[in-house]
């Protein structure tokens, strides 16, 4: 589950969800390797937010985002069997 949650394609999705690609372009920047750079941008943003806010505030922002992604992953048919067989 963790690897699917933090893979570059997922982090790229989060960056696009928050329109970070548009912000870069409006500032005159250009993204060369779209997926990796957007994923890195989202990771850097999360790190900066973590340094500026209290951990509880960061959790209030990230928890719903990650829980929704976890639910999507769990509902995927290819992953469902693995989800059920994982020891708790």
Secondary structure, DSSP 8 states (H G I E B T S, - for coil): -HHHHSSHHHHHHHHHHTTHHHHHHHTT---SSHHHHHHHHHHHHHHHHHHHS-HHHHHHHHHHHHHHHHHHHHHSHHHHHHHHHS--
